[in-house]
Amino acid sequence: MNAEDFPTPDADVESVTPETLKSRIDDGESVTILDARMSGDYEEWHIDGENVESINVPYFHFLEDELDADIIADVPDDREVTVLCAKGGASEYVAGTLADRGYDVHHLEDGMNGWARIYETVEVTDYDGAGTLLQYQRPSSGCLGYLVYDDGEAAIIDPLRAFADRYFDDADELGVDLKYALDTHIHADHISGVRDLDAAGVEGVIPAAAVDRGVTYAEDLTTAEDGDTFEVGNVTIETVATPGHTTGMTSYLIDESLLATGDGLFIESVARPDLEEGDEGAPDAARMLYESLQERVLTLPDDTLIGGAHFSDAAEPASDGSYTAPIGQLVEEMDALSMDEDDFVETILADMPPRPANYEDIIATNLGQNTVDDEEAFTLELGPNNCAASQESLAGD
């Protein structure tokens, strides 16, 4: 059913914004959520956390003439409950039905779609290169991006199409001009914003090694070869080829202080190797990843920060709130980084999560082979990223 198809509840139901809900969770408040989406959607992707109690009761149960008391037996009546759905229509109706029965409820504005529009920034305070480095965080999917700025210029790494306007707004607020938009690889979990930013006057950059995958727009953008550099004020961004997650996977070393690794290495895991060539090509890709990590990443100084393009629920943020960590710390905490090649390959092939939702369509869109409008693009990328090789953290193992 569409949101407009749900009856208007008799009770007045207040709403809460996604940003307010996120702040409450971040502040450590106990939050109880009634998720009214279908069970399959809920199992694939829902709001979770140490201080979050999440209950799934699909909305259709509330459309019955008589609501079965057993259906809502797990919904607490002694504290506030936040009801949510996909877009906000069903949740208002469900919350109203519960309010009529005396429950203390409100509903989440725009549902999980609204949750997916939260996009936050934190400053990476341990970054000691020139200029200032910010990390963008999208909690709904774990997507991370980086904005480095200095002397009136800025570059963004791994921008999202859904937030292309946001980058310009942030640049205006900081008093800088966006000079570069760089992608680390052909993403499989979200629609890249590089082409949109390039069309708006920013120089779009994609890895030269990714072009052979079938990129249709390579001639319109700048292609980055291994060793190429890009200057932003006094900041130097160096291109570092790190194939493995994909054949074109490329990292960017920001002023010798932070390596933006895309999906090559995360602070809690390493890349999954099966999204380009499937299960058949995964072992060879894993060996390629091992070589990249050992020869291109782990040879950097131990205090070089690692910043991936994603974080999972298993990731522990640094003291500044960013999902970054020094290489030396990751080597100490993650046995996979000290294994020999055969053990490494066996480990990362052993526990890969399900592939990202709609990943084939997203890849085709990022290659330029599919054309989708903004709404279709946003819908395609809803859900978890699942770009790491493990379902749980490999750090601390």
Steps between C-alpha positions, in 0.01 A plus 500: 500500500606858439517747787192685377297175502511456877200624700554805716527387863249638748770587753737790456848353450815707529794437273873500568766591245768249404766743626334519842477122523866469402601754767309310766673176404842669492437653842446155645128531566302177508295495181220257414412464132202325347593434138181447296667393176474149359716245679732447203576871474552518873742206508705650218529846653380670817609749763700332771733586786602408854232726646235421236224242544358420158171314449357398164121484454403545132241771437241267341417356841362841596261505204293215639153586639609358834865540601625173649639572847763229448639694204589800715588306815868598464429871460568659842230718650717648776724723289508705181509308172616637164310342210661500158439360153655554157368849422292617796143423393449161661681602817263792565201267467657230720599757763147641498353154550728444798429847640129417496587208727690720745857447379754784521606517136620727225618423148815566297466764229561353153583160651816320391521727197544790740754302701698447177521877447700558818853605402738622768853642509775470757848648492784248496707660774788248482562604138828695502537594135442844357149644514198345672349157440132419556337158485143469369295226665173349380378285791224325304747328267838556663626703202799725571649783295775756554525875444844656528537874467778757517567851376158544340493166315347162579479144370247232583569128487218249438209746476141375486260613230220539756700773675658685208330827602614453858866512398454838335312630803779384730767650275315833501476493877873428527585769246675261260457391139456133417787422264497118474255215551683167508363146499703212639328239283177397331274475803254214546285636782424863417475730200812711459473878497815561294322550168241736649771707663703504180195622306472783755857617442708283733777295338383139523768233541469123464775235513647424159512134601122495532429613144538153350200378700280675247489864614311690230593854604877473556580757231291760684695470826861500617647153546750445783799275443705348780732772633302795365456791741232765548561827682247673725659810650808359673355148515634229270273204422694206356340218300590152630387196303361237741310242290323208666148603597478591130766504231477880493502554877705812572594671825589865549775603741402840639814701578681189628269491803183305411452230238143505368478131413155483346391140559851355518550513876265606779575562866317179592550275195640462151327512163284226359643379166193365319303800370675530164560142385266312734585188698713356220732800489505566874811292587718679243361836609578412862861429407515832318362670812762330716776634278355852505473501877846360559686701236308828470313558827688336786833639378385851593606640839314351797346836594336540159125507553274260314159628396276267301192579295276309743454401860286223648320459831811314618726803450614703802547872425810689608486753783417777250196307376658411165535148368876518460795319659880495462648219291711380793190458717319304230796265454500434875125440516428320174666161458403492131760771432782279633398169339677332215324517164325163509360554851390852407309376196334221696399741778336765285314250283359318803235737636392750238160662562224514237587723207371858513139549394462584130877491459491398133268791411710740708822390330339537157381849595844601626653369178261722305326203339168569679329835534284562805339813638572632848211317665593168338863550597406568862275193514765273347751571774271461802627238740830380650826519304645149565829586328721344769617142485371409845168527677676575831800716583842350420662755732581371844509141375 
